[in-house]
Amino acid sequence: MKKKPLRQIVLDTETTGLKPEEGHRIIEIGCVELLNRRITRKQFHVYINPQRPIDADAMRVHGISNEFLQDKPLFADVVNHFIEFIRGAEVLIHNAPFDVGFLNHELALLGGSFDTLEISCSIFDTLAFAKNKHPGQRNSLDALCKRYNIDNSQRELHGALLDAQILAEVYLQMTGGQETLLLADKANAAENAPPPVRLANNRSALKIIACSEQEWQEHQQRLLAIDKASQGQCLWHK
């Protein structure tokens, strides 16, 4: 029976401030899909009108202005599409309590029409994982990019989609990188490989074609040349 693909969503948000209990809202959501540990072309990205001003400190982090968000949809306008995109997946978030807290706050503001985020998906905190893997070290997204040699030169300001894309690459490297991908490829190849073809016991003997004298001499000359170039290390010649 063919295994169900592993679907993961890397998610990040930008907000008007730090605490939803103080009335702060989400202004951007960015999601990137991973399918069997490969980044796909499927993404979810939206800017949201928070219906309140952005704190100056927050604006310095992400560079998103109040004016830019004036004509953007409300969270209520995009929530159905968002929930469908993440439903049933493992959602990877760097410092998950922050983003999950804001998302659950937005869902609660819709008057009980939606369950909490954890009902629609499972949550994996990449920051908690990084702290366990690299105790006593800096584990910010920028620090992890440096540790795993991931290019984040475009990250002059925070942006939900860009940060999700970078986090996807960090996560893959942090949890096994290309080696894990290769092992997965081998496992998939073995699972989908056709059954071996058995040769009949009464088959005809294989025909042996001997080389000519000229081919033999050319072969010996080639071995001598290799032996000379390798200072007597040609095993075929020996």
N, C-alpha and C positions, 0 to 999 in steps of 0.2 A: 504493500500500500504506500502510495506516494505521500511523503511528509508535507504538512502544511507549511508554506514559506514563513520564515521568521520576519515579522513586520515590526519595525521600530520607527518611532518619530522623534527626531531631535527638535526640541522646542525652546524658544526664547521669547521674552516679552520686553517691551519698554513701557515705562509708566510716568505718571505726572509727579510722583514722589515716592517715598519709601514705605508708607504704611497705609494699607487700605482702610484700616479702622479710623484713620483721620480724613477719610473721604477721597483718597487718591485713587486714580483709575488707570486702566490699561490704555495705551495709545498705539501700540503696535504689537502684532503677533507674527512670528516667523517660524515656519516648520519645514523640515526636510525629511524625506522618507528614506529609510534604509530597508532593503529587502534582502534577506540572507546575507547581511553584513556588506551590502553594496549600496552606494548612494545612487538613488534613481533620479529621474527628472521630475518626479512629483513633488510639488511644494504647496504650502499654504502660506500666503502672505497678505496682510491687510493692515492699513492704518485706520485708526478708530478715533472718532470725535468723543473726547471724554466729558464734554459738557462742563468743564471747569478749567481754570488756568493751570499751566504747568509751572512747578517750582523752578526758580532760577538755577538751583544746583542740579536738578535733573536735566534741565535744558542744556547745561554745559557738558553733561555726560553724553547725551544722544544727539543733540543739535536739532531736535524737532521743535518747531515753533507752534504757538497757538494759532497763528494765521494759516499755517499749512494744513491744520486739521479741521478748519471750519467747514469744509465741504465733504468731509469724509463720513462714512456710515457710522451709525451707533453700534455698540456691541450687540444689541438685540437684533440688528439687521444681518449680522454675520455669524451668529452663534450656531445656527443649524448646520451651516457648511463646516464650521470649525469642529463641532462634535462628530460629525460624520467622518471627517478626515482622520481624527485620532482614535475613533471607536475601535476597541479590541486590540489596540497596539500597545507595545511597551514604550512609554514616553520618556525620553532621556532629557534631563534638565540639569544645568549646572547651578547648584544651590536651589534645589527643588522647592523647599518651603516658601521661598519668596514668590516664585511664579505661581505655584499652586495656590498660595494664599490669595493672590490677586485674582486668579481665574475663578476660584470658588466664591470670592466676594462679588465678582461680576455676575456669576450664575445666580447667586442669592438675590441680587437686585432685581432679577426677572420674576420675582414673586412666587417662587416654588415651582416654576414650569420645568426646571431642569435639576437633575441630581448633581451631587458634587463630582468633580473631575475624576476622582478615584473610582467611581462607579462605571465610567465609560472606558477606562484604560488602567493599566498598571504604571507605576512611577518608578523610575530609576534615577537616583541622585548621583550624577557624575562627580560632583564636588566631594561628597562623602566617600565615594569609591577612590578618588585621587588621594584624599587625606589618609586613607587606610593603606594605599599602595606606596605613598611617599610621605610617611609621617615626619613631622617637623620641618617640612619644606613648604615653600609658597606653591599654592595650587590654584591660583587664579587662571582664567583662560589664557591670558598672555604668557604667564609663567609656564603653563603646560605646552603652549605652542613652541616656546624656546626649548623646552626639555625634549620635545619630540620632533624638532626640526620642521615645524609646519609654518608655512608662510602666512603671516597675518599683517603684512605691510599695508594692506588696504584698510586696516581697522584703526583709522585715526579717531573716529567716534564710534560709540556703541550703536549697533543697529540689529534688530531682532533677526532678520533673515541672514545677514552676514555672520552674526555670531552663531546662529544655528548651523550654518554651513561649516564654519571653522570647528565648532564643537563636534560635529559629525566626524571630521577627520581626526581630531584629538581622541575621541572615543575609540575609533577603530585601531589607532596606534596603541592606545593605553591598554586595550584589552586583547592584544595579540597581533594587530597589524596584518601585513601581507601574509605572514606565516599561517595565520588562522584562515585567511581567504584561500590559500593554496590547499590546506587540509580539507576545507569545505568543498573545493572544486574536485579533489580526489574522491571524496566520499560521494559526491553527486555523480561523478563519472562512473564509479564502481556500481552505484545503485542502478544507473540507467544503461549500463553496458549490456550488449547482446550476449546470449549464452554462448559458451565456447563451442566451436565446431570440432567434433571428434573425427579423426581419420580412420577409415576402415582398416581392420587388421589384415585383410586380404588385398590391400592396395598393391600396385606395381612398385618395384624397387625404384628409388630415385636414380636418375641418369647422372653419371659422373662424367664431366667434361674436363679432360686434362688440358693444361696450358701447353702452348707450343714452346720449342726450344728458345726462340727469340723472346717470347714473353717471360720465360724463366730468367734469361740473362738480364733483361731490363729490370726485372724485379730485384735481382741480386745487386745490380748497380745502384738502384734506389736505396736499398738497405745500407750499402756501403757509404753512400753520401750522408744518410741520416746518422750513421754511426760516427762518421768523421765530425759532423756538425755538433754532435752531442758528446764529443770526447769519449767515445767508447761506451755510451750508455744505451745504445739501441738494443732493446730486449729481443726484438724480432730477429735481428742479425745473429744474436747468440743462440 
